[in-house]
Amino acid sequence: MVEIQAVLDACVLYSFYLRKIFMRLDGEEELYHAHWSNEINDEWKRNLIKNKPHLEKKDLDATIFWMNKAIDDALVHSYKHHEKKPLLG
C-alpha cells in the first residue's frame, strides 16, 4: 500500500498534461495516492471551459467520470472538517 497521500488541486487538474502525469504516477507507477473533491473538479472544469470555450462540458464530465473510475478512493467526501479555519474572522 502506498503511504504518500496528496490532494490534487484545480491548478494541477486544469492542465491536460499535468493531469495525465499525476494520474499515471498514481495509477500505473503507484508512487502516491491522489485525492480530489467534486468542488475541485468543478473548479478546474469551470475555468477550462471559460478559458477554452471550444471544449465541451460533456467531454470534461466524461474525463472526470473516468478519473474517478481509474483511481479507487480518489474522490473524497466529508472533508470540510480538515479545512483550515481562517485566522481572522
PyMOL Python script that loads the backbone (N, CA, C, O; Angstrom):
from pymol import cmd

cmd.read_pdbstr("""\
ATOM      1  N   MET A   1       0.835  -1.191   0.000  1.00  0.00           N
ATOM      2  CA  MET A   1       0.000   0.000   0.000  1.00  0.00           C
ATOM      3  C   MET A   1       0.879   1.253   0.000  1.00  0.00           C
ATOM      4  O   MET A   1       1.884   1.318   0.708  1.00  0.00           O
ATOM      5  N   VAL A   2       0.494   2.222  -0.786  1.00  0.00           N
ATOM      6  CA  VAL A   2       1.213   3.483  -0.886  1.00  0.00           C
ATOM      7  C   VAL A   2       0.877   4.344   0.324  1.00  0.00           C
ATOM      8  O   VAL A   2      -0.292   4.521   0.665  1.00  0.00           O
ATOM      9  N   GLU A   3       1.906   4.877   0.967  1.00  0.00           N
ATOM     10  CA  GLU A   3       1.685   5.690   2.158  1.00  0.00           C
ATOM     11  C   GLU A   3       1.550   7.179   1.850  1.00  0.00           C
ATOM     12  O   GLU A   3       0.938   7.915   2.623  1.00  0.00           O
ATOM     13  N   ILE A   4       2.107   7.623   0.745  1.00  0.00           N
ATOM     14  CA  ILE A   4       2.059   9.044   0.406  1.00  0.00           C
ATOM     15  C   ILE A   4       0.689   9.371  -0.167  1.00  0.00           C
ATOM     16  O   ILE A   4       0.240   8.746  -1.127  1.00  0.00           O
ATOM     17  N   GLN A   5       0.030  10.357   0.431  1.00  0.00           N
ATOM     18  CA  GLN A   5      -1.289  10.810   0.000  1.00  0.00           C
ATOM     19  C   GLN A   5      -1.159  12.267  -0.464  1.00  0.00           C
ATOM     20  O   GLN A   5      -0.415  13.040   0.139  1.00  0.00           O
ATOM     21  N   ALA A   6      -1.866  12.644  -1.517  1.00  0.00           N
ATOM     22  CA  ALA A   6      -1.815  14.024  -2.000  1.00  0.00           C
ATOM     23  C   ALA A   6      -3.170  14.449  -2.538  1.00  0.00           C
ATOM     24  O   ALA A   6      -3.845  13.689  -3.233  1.00  0.00           O
ATOM     25  N   VAL A   7      -3.553  15.665  -2.211  1.00  0.00           N
ATOM     26  CA  VAL A   7      -4.752  16.264  -2.788  1.00  0.00           C
ATOM     27  C   VAL A   7      -4.320  17.036  -4.019  1.00  0.00           C
ATOM     28  O   VAL A   7      -3.493  17.944  -3.936  1.00  0.00           O
ATOM     29  N   LEU A   8      -4.879  16.672  -5.157  1.00  0.00           N
ATOM     30  CA  LEU A   8      -4.586  17.382  -6.401  1.00  0.00           C
ATOM     31  C   LEU A   8      -5.578  18.521  -6.537  1.00  0.00           C
ATOM     32  O   LEU A   8      -6.781  18.295  -6.672  1.00  0.00           O
ATOM     33  N   ASP A   9      -5.080  19.722  -6.500  1.00  0.00           N
ATOM     34  CA  ASP A   9      -5.934  20.897  -6.579  1.00  0.00           C
ATOM     35  C   ASP A   9      -6.273  21.201  -8.033  1.00  0.00           C
ATOM     36  O   ASP A   9      -5.718  20.606  -8.957  1.00  0.00           O
ATOM     37  N   ALA A  10      -7.191  22.134  -8.213  1.00  0.00           N
ATOM     38  CA  ALA A  10      -7.665  22.501  -9.553  1.00  0.00           C
ATOM     39  C   ALA A  10      -6.528  22.985 -10.452  1.00  0.00           C
ATOM     40  O   ALA A  10      -6.560  22.761 -11.662  1.00  0.00           O
ATOM     41  N   CYS A  11      -5.528  23.645  -9.875  1.00  0.00           N
ATOM     42  CA  CYS A  11      -4.422  24.160 -10.694  1.00  0.00           C
ATOM     43  C   CYS A  11      -3.603  23.024 -11.311  1.00  0.00           C
ATOM     44  O   CYS A  11      -2.974  23.219 -12.351  1.00  0.00           O
ATOM     45  N   VAL A  12      -3.600  21.858 -10.698  1.00  0.00           N
ATOM     46  CA  VAL A  12      -2.919  20.687 -11.258  1.00  0.00           C
ATOM     47  C   VAL A  12      -3.821  19.982 -12.269  1.00  0.00           C
ATOM     48  O   VAL A  12      -3.366  19.605 -13.349  1.00  0.00           O
ATOM     49  N   LEU A  13      -5.082  19.805 -11.929  1.00  0.00           N
ATOM     50  CA  LEU A  13      -6.004  19.058 -12.785  1.00  0.00           C
ATOM     51  C   LEU A  13      -6.444  19.847 -14.018  1.00  0.00           C
ATOM     52  O   LEU A  13      -6.921  19.255 -14.987  1.00  0.00           O
ATOM     53  N   TYR A  14      -6.295  21.152 -13.995  1.00  0.00           N
ATOM     54  CA  TYR A  14      -6.674  22.013 -15.123  1.00  0.00           C
ATOM     55  C   TYR A  14      -5.899  21.638 -16.389  1.00  0.00           C
ATOM     56  O   TYR A  14      -6.472  21.571 -17.476  1.00  0.00           O
ATOM     57  N   SER A  15      -4.619  21.400 -16.244  1.00  0.00           N
ATOM     58  CA  SER A  15      -3.763  21.100 -17.388  1.00  0.00           C
ATOM     59  C   SER A  15      -3.880  19.621 -17.779  1.00  0.00           C
ATOM     60  O   SER A  15      -3.696  18.733 -16.947  1.00  0.00           O
ATOM     61  N   PHE A  16      -4.182  19.377 -19.039  1.00  0.00           N
ATOM     62  CA  PHE A  16      -4.268  18.003 -19.537  1.00  0.00           C
ATOM     63  C   PHE A  16      -2.982  17.239 -19.238  1.00  0.00           C
ATOM     64  O   PHE A  16      -3.018  16.098 -18.777  1.00  0.00           O
ATOM     65  N   TYR A  17      -1.840  17.882 -19.507  1.00  0.00           N
ATOM     66  CA  TYR A  17      -0.562  17.200 -19.353  1.00  0.00           C
ATOM     67  C   TYR A  17      -0.237  16.911 -17.893  1.00  0.00           C
ATOM     68  O   TYR A  17       0.204  15.807 -17.570  1.00  0.00           O
ATOM     69  N   LEU A  18      -0.447  17.886 -17.001  1.00  0.00           N
ATOM     70  CA  LEU A  18      -0.217  17.640 -15.578  1.00  0.00           C
ATOM     71  C   LEU A  18      -1.184  16.584 -15.043  1.00  0.00           C
ATOM     72  O   LEU A  18      -0.795  15.707 -14.271  1.00  0.00           O
ATOM     73  N   ARG A  19      -2.446  16.678 -15.461  1.00  0.00           N
ATOM     74  CA  ARG A  19      -3.455  15.710 -15.032  1.00  0.00           C
ATOM     75  C   ARG A  19      -3.014  14.298 -15.438  1.00  0.00           C
ATOM     76  O   ARG A  19      -3.083  13.364 -14.640  1.00  0.00           O
ATOM     77  N   LYS A  20      -2.571  14.160 -16.667  1.00  0.00           N
ATOM     78  CA  LYS A  20      -2.135  12.855 -17.172  1.00  0.00           C
ATOM     79  C   LYS A  20      -0.922  12.335 -16.392  1.00  0.00           C
ATOM     80  O   LYS A  20      -0.879  11.158 -16.034  1.00  0.00           O
ATOM     81  N   ILE A  21       0.050  13.191 -16.130  1.00  0.00           N
ATOM     82  CA  ILE A  21       1.246  12.787 -15.388  1.00  0.00           C
ATOM     83  C   ILE A  21       0.879  12.338 -13.979  1.00  0.00           C
ATOM     84  O   ILE A  21       1.293  11.265 -13.541  1.00  0.00           O
ATOM     85  N   PHE A  22       0.101  13.157 -13.265  1.00  0.00           N
ATOM     86  CA  PHE A  22      -0.243  12.824 -11.889  1.00  0.00           C
ATOM     87  C   PHE A  22      -1.145  11.591 -11.793  1.00  0.00           C
ATOM     88  O   PHE A  22      -1.045  10.822 -10.837  1.00  0.00           O
ATOM     89  N   MET A  23      -2.008  11.407 -12.764  1.00  0.00           N
ATOM     90  CA  MET A  23      -2.847  10.202 -12.788  1.00  0.00           C
ATOM     91  C   MET A  23      -1.967   8.967 -13.009  1.00  0.00           C
ATOM     92  O   MET A  23      -2.162   7.931 -12.373  1.00  0.00           O
ATOM     93  N   ARG A  24      -1.017   9.091 -13.902  1.00  0.00           N
ATOM     94  CA  ARG A  24      -0.127   7.957 -14.190  1.00  0.00           C
ATOM     95  C   ARG A  24       0.755   7.624 -12.988  1.00  0.00           C
ATOM     96  O   ARG A  24       0.982   6.451 -12.690  1.00  0.00           O
ATOM     97  N   LEU A  25       1.250   8.650 -12.299  1.00  0.00           N
ATOM     98  CA  LEU A  25       2.101   8.417 -11.131  1.00  0.00           C
ATOM     99  C   LEU A  25       1.354   7.667 -10.028  1.00  0.00           C
ATOM    100  O   LEU A  25       1.959   6.948  -9.233  1.00  0.00           O
ATOM    101  N   ASP A  26       0.042   7.841  -9.990  1.00  0.00           N
ATOM    102  CA  ASP A  26      -0.764   7.087  -9.034  1.00  0.00           C
ATOM    103  C   ASP A  26      -1.146   5.737  -9.639  1.00  0.00           C
ATOM    104  O   ASP A  26      -0.799   4.691  -9.091  1.00  0.00           O
ATOM    105  N   GLY A  27      -1.842   5.757 -10.742  1.00  0.00           N
ATOM    106  CA  GLY A  27      -2.427   4.551 -11.316  1.00  0.00           C
ATOM    107  C   GLY A  27      -1.438   3.500 -11.772  1.00  0.00           C
ATOM    108  O   GLY A  27      -1.559   2.337 -11.385  1.00  0.00           O
ATOM    109  N   GLU A  28      -0.466   3.872 -12.582  1.00  0.00           N
ATOM    110  CA  GLU A  28       0.468   2.890 -13.144  1.00  0.00           C
ATOM    111  C   GLU A  28       1.728   2.737 -12.300  1.00  0.00           C
ATOM    112  O   GLU A  28       2.189   1.622 -12.057  1.00  0.00           O
ATOM    113  N   GLU A  29       2.276   3.852 -11.859  1.00  0.00           N
ATOM    114  CA  GLU A  29       3.546   3.813 -11.132  1.00  0.00           C
ATOM    115  C   GLU A  29       3.362   3.560  -9.637  1.00  0.00           C
ATOM    116  O   GLU A  29       4.279   3.085  -8.967  1.00  0.00           O
ATOM    117  N   GLU A  30       2.186   3.877  -9.121  1.00  0.00           N
ATOM    118  CA  GLU A  30       1.852   3.696  -7.707  1.00  0.00           C
ATOM    119  C   GLU A  30       2.860   4.371  -6.776  1.00  0.00           C
ATOM    120  O   GLU A  30       3.257   3.800  -5.761  1.00  0.00           O
ATOM    121  N   LEU A  31       3.271   5.593  -7.132  1.00  0.00           N
ATOM    122  CA  LEU A  31       4.214   6.337  -6.302  1.00  0.00           C
ATOM    123  C   LEU A  31       3.535   7.064  -5.153  1.00  0.00           C
ATOM    124  O   LEU A  31       4.181   7.393  -4.158  1.00  0.00           O
ATOM    125  N   TYR A  32       2.255   7.315  -5.277  1.00  0.00           N
ATOM    126  CA  TYR A  32       1.479   8.007  -4.250  1.00  0.00           C
ATOM    127  C   TYR A  32       0.013   7.720  -4.519  1.00  0.00           C
ATOM    128  O   TYR A  32      -0.330   7.059  -5.500  1.00  0.00           O
ATOM    129  N   HIS A  33      -0.862   8.225  -3.633  1.00  0.00           N
ATOM    130  CA  HIS A  33      -2.295   8.067  -3.878  1.00  0.00           C
ATOM    131  C   HIS A  33      -2.928   9.456  -3.988  1.00  0.00           C
ATOM    132  O   HIS A  33      -2.839  10.268  -3.068  1.00  0.00           O
ATOM    133  N   ALA A  34      -3.561   9.708  -5.119  1.00  0.00           N
ATOM    134  CA  ALA A  34      -4.173  11.007  -5.403  1.00  0.00           C
ATOM    135  C   ALA A  34      -5.577  11.093  -4.824  1.00  0.00           C
ATOM    136  O   ALA A  34      -6.294  10.098  -4.716  1.00  0.00           O
ATOM    137  N   HIS A  35      -5.945  12.318  -4.454  1.00  0.00           N
ATOM    138  CA  HIS A  35      -7.295  12.614  -3.986  1.00  0.00           C
ATOM    139  C   HIS A  35      -7.746  13.937  -4.597  1.00  0.00           C
ATOM    140  O   HIS A  35      -6.931  14.801  -4.920  1.00  0.00           O
ATOM    141  N   TRP A  36      -9.052  14.073  -4.748  1.00  0.00           N
ATOM    142  CA  TRP A  36      -9.675  15.318  -5.175  1.00  0.00           C
ATOM    143  C   TRP A  36     -11.122  15.292  -4.713  1.00  0.00           C
ATOM    144  O   TRP A  36     -11.613  14.266  -4.242  1.00  0.00           O
ATOM    145  N   SER A  37     -11.794  16.408  -4.845  1.00  0.00           N
ATOM    146  CA  SER A  37     -13.201  16.505  -4.442  1.00  0.00           C
ATOM    147  C   SER A  37     -14.041  16.946  -5.634  1.00  0.00           C
ATOM    148  O   SER A  37     -13.511  17.363  -6.664  1.00  0.00           O
ATOM    149  N   ASN A  38     -15.344  16.849  -5.477  1.00  0.00           N
ATOM    150  CA  ASN A  38     -16.235  17.364  -6.522  1.00  0.00           C
ATOM    151  C   ASN A  38     -16.028  18.861  -6.714  1.00  0.00           C
ATOM    152  O   ASN A  38     -16.106  19.362  -7.835  1.00  0.00           O
ATOM    153  N   GLU A  39     -15.765  19.576  -5.621  1.00  0.00           N
ATOM    154  CA  GLU A  39     -15.544  21.026  -5.719  1.00  0.00           C
ATOM    155  C   GLU A  39     -14.277  21.334  -6.516  1.00  0.00           C
ATOM    156  O   GLU A  39     -14.258  22.275  -7.310  1.00  0.00           O
ATOM    157  N   ILE A  40     -13.234  20.558  -6.312  1.00  0.00           N
ATOM    158  CA  ILE A  40     -12.001  20.740  -7.086  1.00  0.00           C
ATOM    159  C   ILE A  40     -12.266  20.455  -8.556  1.00  0.00           C
ATOM    160  O   ILE A  40     -11.840  21.217  -9.423  1.00  0.00           O
ATOM    161  N   ASN A  41     -12.965  19.367  -8.842  1.00  0.00           N
ATOM    162  CA  ASN A  41     -13.293  19.052 -10.240  1.00  0.00           C
ATOM    163  C   ASN A  41     -14.145  20.140 -10.876  1.00  0.00           C
ATOM    164  O   ASN A  41     -13.922  20.508 -12.029  1.00  0.00           O
ATOM    165  N   ASP A  42     -15.118  20.656 -10.137  1.00  0.00           N
ATOM    166  CA  ASP A  42     -15.960  21.734 -10.667  1.00  0.00           C
ATOM    167  C   ASP A  42     -15.133  22.972 -10.982  1.00  0.00           C
ATOM    168  O   ASP A  42     -15.378  23.650 -11.980  1.00  0.00           O
ATOM    169  N   GLU A  43     -14.153  23.267 -10.130  1.00  0.00           N
ATOM    170  CA  GLU A  43     -13.326  24.470 -10.334  1.00  0.00           C
ATOM    171  C   GLU A  43     -12.464  24.362 -11.587  1.00  0.00           C
ATOM    172  O   GLU A  43     -12.454  25.285 -12.402  1.00  0.00           O
ATOM    173  N   TRP A  44     -11.740  23.253 -11.761  1.00  0.00           N
ATOM    174  CA  TRP A  44     -10.884  23.171 -12.943  1.00  0.00           C
ATOM    175  C   TRP A  44     -11.711  23.071 -14.220  1.00  0.00           C
ATOM    176  O   TRP A  44     -11.330  23.616 -15.256  1.00  0.00           O
ATOM    177  N   LYS A  45     -12.847  22.371 -14.144  1.00  0.00           N
ATOM    178  CA  LYS A  45     -13.715  22.257 -15.321  1.00  0.00           C
ATOM    179  C   LYS A  45     -14.295  23.622 -15.709  1.00  0.00           C
ATOM    180  O   LYS A  45     -14.289  23.991 -16.883  1.00  0.00           O
ATOM    181  N   ARG A  46     -14.792  24.363 -14.727  1.00  0.00           N
ATOM    182  CA  ARG A  46     -15.366  25.686 -14.966  1.00  0.00           C
ATOM    183  C   ARG A  46     -14.333  26.630 -15.595  1.00  0.00           C
ATOM    184  O   ARG A  46     -14.644  27.342 -16.551  1.00  0.00           O
ATOM    185  N   ASN A  47     -13.115  26.634 -15.063  1.00  0.00           N
ATOM    186  CA  ASN A  47     -12.081  27.522 -15.587  1.00  0.00           C
ATOM    187  C   ASN A  47     -11.588  27.094 -16.960  1.00  0.00           C
ATOM    188  O   ASN A  47     -11.254  27.935 -17.795  1.00  0.00           O
ATOM    189  N   LEU A  48     -11.545  25.817 -17.189  1.00  0.00           N
ATOM    190  CA  LEU A  48     -11.134  25.336 -18.506  1.00  0.00           C
ATOM    191  C   LEU A  48     -12.157  25.726 -19.573  1.00  0.00           C
ATOM    192  O   LEU A  48     -11.785  26.152 -20.666  1.00  0.00           O
ATOM    193  N   ILE A  49     -13.440  25.583 -19.257  1.00  0.00           N
ATOM    194  CA  ILE A  49     -14.490  25.980 -20.205  1.00  0.00           C
ATOM    195  C   ILE A  49     -14.453  27.492 -20.442  1.00  0.00           C
ATOM    196  O   ILE A  49     -14.651  27.953 -21.566  1.00  0.00           O
ATOM    197  N   LYS A  50     -14.203  28.248 -19.394  1.00  0.00           N
ATOM    198  CA  LYS A  50     -14.123  29.713 -19.512  1.00  0.00           C
ATOM    199  C   LYS A  50     -12.957  30.125 -20.411  1.00  0.00           C
ATOM    200  O   LYS A  50     -13.106  31.011 -21.252  1.00  0.00           O
ATOM    201  N   ASN A  51     -11.804  29.489 -20.235  1.00  0.00           N
ATOM    202  CA  ASN A  51     -10.602  29.876 -20.976  1.00  0.00           C
ATOM    203  C   ASN A  51     -10.465  29.199 -22.329  1.00  0.00           C
ATOM    204  O   ASN A  51      -9.743  29.691 -23.197  1.00  0.00           O
ATOM    205  N   LYS A  52     -11.142  28.090 -22.518  1.00  0.00           N
ATOM    206  CA  LYS A  52     -11.078  27.354 -23.787  1.00  0.00           C
ATOM    207  C   LYS A  52     -12.496  26.963 -24.184  1.00  0.00           C
ATOM    208  O   LYS A  52     -12.878  25.799 -24.063  1.00  0.00           O
ATOM    209  N   PRO A  53     -13.282  27.939 -24.661  1.00  0.00           N
ATOM    210  CA  PRO A  53     -14.704  27.695 -24.916  1.00  0.00           C
ATOM    211  C   PRO A  53     -14.992  26.636 -25.990  1.00  0.00           C
ATOM    212  O   PRO A  53     -16.131  26.186 -26.117  1.00  0.00           O
ATOM    213  N   HIS A  54     -13.988  26.242 -26.753  1.00  0.00           N
ATOM    214  CA  HIS A  54     -14.214  25.182 -27.748  1.00  0.00           C
ATOM    215  C   HIS A  54     -14.373  23.806 -27.095  1.00  0.00           C
ATOM    216  O   HIS A  54     -14.862  22.868 -27.724  1.00  0.00           O
ATOM    217  N   LEU A  55     -13.959  23.692 -25.838  1.00  0.00           N
ATOM    218  CA  LEU A  55     -14.130  22.424 -25.122  1.00  0.00           C
ATOM    219  C   LEU A  55     -15.582  22.269 -24.695  1.00  0.00           C
ATOM    220  O   LEU A  55     -16.246  23.245 -24.345  1.00  0.00           O
ATOM    221  N   GLU A  56     -16.058  21.052 -24.726  1.00  0.00           N
ATOM    222  CA  GLU A  56     -17.454  20.768 -24.382  1.00  0.00           C
ATOM    223  C   GLU A  56     -17.559  20.263 -22.946  1.00  0.00           C
ATOM    224  O   GLU A  56     -16.757  19.443 -22.499  1.00  0.00           O
ATOM    225  N   LYS A  57     -18.556  20.767 -22.238  1.00  0.00           N
ATOM    226  CA  LYS A  57     -18.799  20.366 -20.852  1.00  0.00           C
ATOM    227  C   LYS A  57     -18.969  18.856 -20.742  1.00  0.00           C
ATOM    228  O   LYS A  57     -18.446  18.241 -19.813  1.00  0.00           O
ATOM    229  N   LYS A  58     -19.692  18.255 -21.678  1.00  0.00           N
ATOM    230  CA  LYS A  58     -19.947  16.811 -21.622  1.00  0.00           C
ATOM    231  C   LYS A  58     -18.657  16.008 -21.742  1.00  0.00           C
ATOM    232  O   LYS A  58     -18.534  14.942 -21.139  1.00  0.00           O
ATOM    233  N   ASP A  59     -17.695  16.510 -22.515  1.00  0.00           N
ATOM    234  CA  ASP A  59     -16.415  15.815 -22.643  1.00  0.00           C
ATOM    235  C   ASP A  59     -15.611  15.903 -21.342  1.00  0.00           C
ATOM    236  O   ASP A  59     -14.967  14.936 -20.935  1.00  0.00           O
ATOM    237  N   LEU A  60     -15.656  17.062 -20.702  1.00  0.00           N
ATOM    238  CA  LEU A  60     -14.955  17.215 -19.430  1.00  0.00           C
ATOM    239  C   LEU A  60     -15.643  16.412 -18.331  1.00  0.00           C
ATOM    240  O   LEU A  60     -14.976  15.872 -17.449  1.00  0.00           O
ATOM    241  N   ASP A  61     -16.967  16.331 -18.378  1.00  0.00           N
ATOM    242  CA  ASP A  61     -17.689  15.483 -17.426  1.00  0.00           C
ATOM    243  C   ASP A  61     -17.268  14.016 -17.601  1.00  0.00           C
ATOM    244  O   ASP A  61     -17.120  13.284 -16.622  1.00  0.00           O
ATOM    245  N   ALA A  62     -17.082  13.604 -18.842  1.00  0.00           N
ATOM    246  CA  ALA A  62     -16.633  12.231 -19.114  1.00  0.00           C
ATOM    247  C   ALA A  62     -15.211  12.027 -18.586  1.00  0.00           C
ATOM    248  O   ALA A  62     -14.898  10.965 -18.047  1.00  0.00           O
ATOM    249  N   THR A  63     -14.362  13.024 -18.736  1.00  0.00           N
ATOM    250  CA  THR A  63     -12.999  12.940 -18.202  1.00  0.00           C
ATOM    251  C   THR A  63     -13.039  12.729 -16.692  1.00  0.00           C
ATOM    252  O   THR A  63     -12.333  11.871 -16.162  1.00  0.00           O
ATOM    253  N   ILE A  64     -13.855  13.502 -16.011  1.00  0.00           N
ATOM    254  CA  ILE A  64     -13.980  13.387 -14.555  1.00  0.00           C
ATOM    255  C   ILE A  64     -14.532  12.012 -14.175  1.00  0.00           C
ATOM    256  O   ILE A  64     -14.061  11.398 -13.218  1.00  0.00           O
ATOM    257  N   PHE A  65     -15.514  11.536 -14.910  1.00  0.00           N
ATOM    258  CA  PHE A  65     -16.068  10.207 -14.653  1.00  0.00           C
ATOM    259  C   PHE A  65     -14.971   9.148 -14.708  1.00  0.00           C
ATOM    260  O   PHE A  65     -14.870   8.307 -13.815  1.00  0.00           O
ATOM    261  N   TRP A  66     -14.145   9.188 -15.763  1.00  0.00           N
ATOM    262  CA  TRP A  66     -13.102   8.185 -15.935  1.00  0.00           C
ATOM    263  C   TRP A  66     -11.968   8.357 -14.934  1.00  0.00           C
ATOM    264  O   TRP A  66     -11.345   7.377 -14.525  1.00  0.00           O
ATOM    265  N   MET A  67     -11.696   9.599 -14.537  1.00  0.00           N
ATOM    266  CA  MET A  67     -10.702   9.824 -13.474  1.00  0.00           C
ATOM    267  C   MET A  67     -11.152   9.133 -12.189  1.00  0.00           C
ATOM    268  O   MET A  67     -10.369   8.447 -11.531  1.00  0.00           O
ATOM    269  N   ASN A  68     -12.422   9.324 -11.845  1.00  0.00           N
ATOM    270  CA  ASN A  68     -12.961   8.741 -10.620  1.00  0.00           C
ATOM    271  C   ASN A  68     -12.974   7.208 -10.680  1.00  0.00           C
ATOM    272  O   ASN A  68     -12.814   6.543  -9.657  1.00  0.00           O
ATOM    273  N   LYS A  69     -13.163   6.656 -11.875  1.00  0.00           N
ATOM    274  CA  LYS A  69     -13.153   5.198 -12.039  1.00  0.00           C
ATOM    275  C   LYS A  69     -11.725   4.644 -12.023  1.00  0.00           C
ATOM    276  O   LYS A  69     -11.491   3.530 -11.556  1.00  0.00           O
ATOM    277  N   ALA A  70     -10.777   5.427 -12.536  1.00  0.00           N
ATOM    278  CA  ALA A  70      -9.407   4.939 -12.705  1.00  0.00           C
ATOM    279  C   ALA A  70      -8.660   4.788 -11.384  1.00  0.00           C
ATOM    280  O   ALA A  70      -7.837   3.885 -11.233  1.00  0.00           O
ATOM    281  N   ILE A  71      -8.941   5.667 -10.433  1.00  0.00           N
ATOM    282  CA  ILE A  71      -8.207   5.639  -9.169  1.00  0.00           C
ATOM    283  C   ILE A  71      -9.195   5.441  -8.027  1.00  0.00           C
ATOM    284  O   ILE A  71      -9.997   6.320  -7.711  1.00  0.00           O
ATOM    285  N   ASP A  72      -9.114   4.273  -7.424  1.00  0.00           N
ATOM    286  CA  ASP A  72     -10.007   3.943  -6.308  1.00  0.00           C
ATOM    287  C   ASP A  72      -9.842   4.941  -5.166  1.00  0.00           C
ATOM    288  O   ASP A  72      -8.725   5.309  -4.802  1.00  0.00           O
ATOM    289  N   ASP A  73     -10.945   5.360  -4.621  1.00  0.00           N
ATOM    290  CA  ASP A  73     -10.975   6.239  -3.444  1.00  0.00           C
ATOM    291  C   ASP A  73     -10.325   7.603  -3.663  1.00  0.00           C
ATOM    292  O   ASP A  73      -9.980   8.277  -2.692  1.00  0.00           O
ATOM    293  N   ALA A  74     -10.151   8.020  -4.908  1.00  0.00           N
ATOM    294  CA  ALA A  74      -9.573   9.347  -5.150  1.00  0.00           C
ATOM    295  C   ALA A  74     -10.573  10.448  -4.817  1.00  0.00           C
ATOM    296  O   ALA A  74     -10.198  11.484  -4.268  1.00  0.00           O
ATOM    297  N   LEU A  75     -11.826  10.230  -5.143  1.00  0.00           N
ATOM    298  CA  LEU A  75     -12.860  11.231  -4.873  1.00  0.00           C
ATOM    299  C   LEU A  75     -13.203  11.210  -3.394  1.00  0.00           C
ATOM    300  O   LEU A  75     -13.672  10.202  -2.866  1.00  0.00           O
ATOM    301  N   VAL A  76     -12.964  12.334  -2.732  1.00  0.00           N
ATOM    302  CA  VAL A  76     -13.212  12.396  -1.288  1.00  0.00           C
ATOM    303  C   VAL A  76     -14.485  13.182  -0.997  1.00  0.00           C
ATOM    304  O   VAL A  76     -14.857  14.106  -1.721  1.00  0.00           O
ATOM    305  N   HIS A  77     -15.129  12.785   0.076  1.00  0.00           N
ATOM    306  CA  HIS A  77     -16.327  13.434   0.590  1.00  0.00           C
ATOM    307  C   HIS A  77     -16.075  13.710   2.070  1.00  0.00           C
ATOM    308  O   HIS A  77     -15.114  13.189   2.638  1.00  0.00           O
ATOM    309  N   SER A  78     -16.893  14.492   2.679  1.00  0.00           N
ATOM    310  CA  SER A  78     -16.806  14.742   4.130  1.00  0.00           C
ATOM    311  C   SER A  78     -15.403  15.162   4.568  1.00  0.00           C
ATOM    312  O   SER A  78     -14.835  14.592   5.500  1.00  0.00           O
ATOM    313  N   TYR A  79     -14.869  16.138   3.902  1.00  0.00           N
ATOM    314  CA  TYR A  79     -13.514  16.603   4.207  1.00  0.00           C
ATOM    315  C   TYR A  79     -13.502  17.987   4.860  1.00  0.00           C
ATOM    316  O   TYR A  79     -12.450  18.455   5.294  1.00  0.00           O
ATOM    317  N   LYS A  80     -14.643  18.632   4.931  1.00  0.00           N
ATOM    318  CA  LYS A  80     -14.709  20.016   5.401  1.00  0.00           C
ATOM    319  C   LYS A  80     -14.075  20.206   6.776  1.00  0.00           C
ATOM    320  O   LYS A  80     -13.500  21.261   7.045  1.00  0.00           O
ATOM    321  N   HIS A  81     -14.170  19.212   7.644  1.00  0.00           N
ATOM    322  CA  HIS A  81     -13.603  19.352   8.982  1.00  0.00           C
ATOM    323  C   HIS A  81     -12.073  19.389   8.963  1.00  0.00           C
ATOM    324  O   HIS A  81     -11.454  19.738   9.968  1.00  0.00           O
ATOM    325  N   HIS A  82     -11.455  19.032   7.826  1.00  0.00           N
ATOM    326  CA  HIS A  82      -9.998  19.099   7.698  1.00  0.00           C
ATOM    327  C   HIS A  82      -9.510  20.463   7.205  1.00  0.00           C
ATOM    328  O   HIS A  82      -8.329  20.786   7.328  1.00  0.00           O
ATOM    329  N   GLU A  83     -10.418  21.256   6.652  1.00  0.00           N
ATOM    330  CA  GLU A  83     -10.019  22.555   6.120  1.00  0.00           C
ATOM    331  C   GLU A  83      -9.632  23.492   7.246  1.00  0.00           C
ATOM    332  O   GLU A  83     -10.213  23.473   8.330  1.00  0.00           O
ATOM    333  N   LYS A  84      -8.637  24.311   6.959  1.00  0.00           N
ATOM    334  CA  LYS A  84      -8.195  25.287   7.942  1.00  0.00           C
ATOM    335  C   LYS A  84      -9.263  26.353   8.149  1.00  0.00           C
ATOM    336  O   LYS A  84      -9.895  26.817   7.201  1.00  0.00           O
ATOM    337  N   LYS A  85      -9.440  26.714   9.354  1.00  0.00           N
ATOM    338  CA  LYS A  85     -10.359  27.819   9.659  1.00  0.00           C
ATOM    339  C   LYS A  85      -9.578  29.122   9.524  1.00  0.00           C
ATOM    340  O   LYS A  85      -8.391  29.160   9.849  1.00  0.00           O
ATOM    341  N   PRO A  86     -10.219  30.189   9.051  1.00  0.00           N
ATOM    342  CA  PRO A  86      -9.500  31.455   8.897  1.00  0.00           C
ATOM    343  C   PRO A  86      -9.012  31.977  10.259  1.00  0.00           C
ATOM    344  O   PRO A  86      -9.682  31.834  11.281  1.00  0.00           O
ATOM    345  N   LEU A  87      -7.828  32.581  10.229  1.00  0.00           N
ATOM    346  CA  LEU A  87      -7.264  33.130  11.455  1.00  0.00           C
ATOM    347  C   LEU A  87      -8.030  34.344  11.939  1.00  0.00           C
ATOM    348  O   LEU A  87      -8.185  34.571  13.139  1.00  0.00           O
ATOM    349  N   LEU A  88      -8.507  35.120  10.975  1.00  0.00           N
ATOM    350  CA  LEU A  88      -9.299  36.305  11.311  1.00  0.00           C
ATOM    351  C   LEU A  88     -10.729  36.046  10.896  1.00  0.00           C
ATOM    352  O   LEU A  88     -10.979  35.528   9.807  1.00  0.00           O
ATOM    353  N   GLY A  89     -11.638  36.389  11.721  1.00  0.00           N
ATOM    354  CA  GLY A  89     -12.979  36.059  11.330  1.00  0.00           C
ATOM    355  C   GLY A  89     -13.908  37.122  11.647  1.00  0.00           C
ATOM    356  O   GLY A  89     -15.103  36.998  11.377  1.00  0.00           O
TER     357      GLY A  89
END
""", "prot")
cmd.dss("prot")
cmd.show_as("cartoon", "prot")
cmd.util.cbc("prot")
cmd.orient("prot")
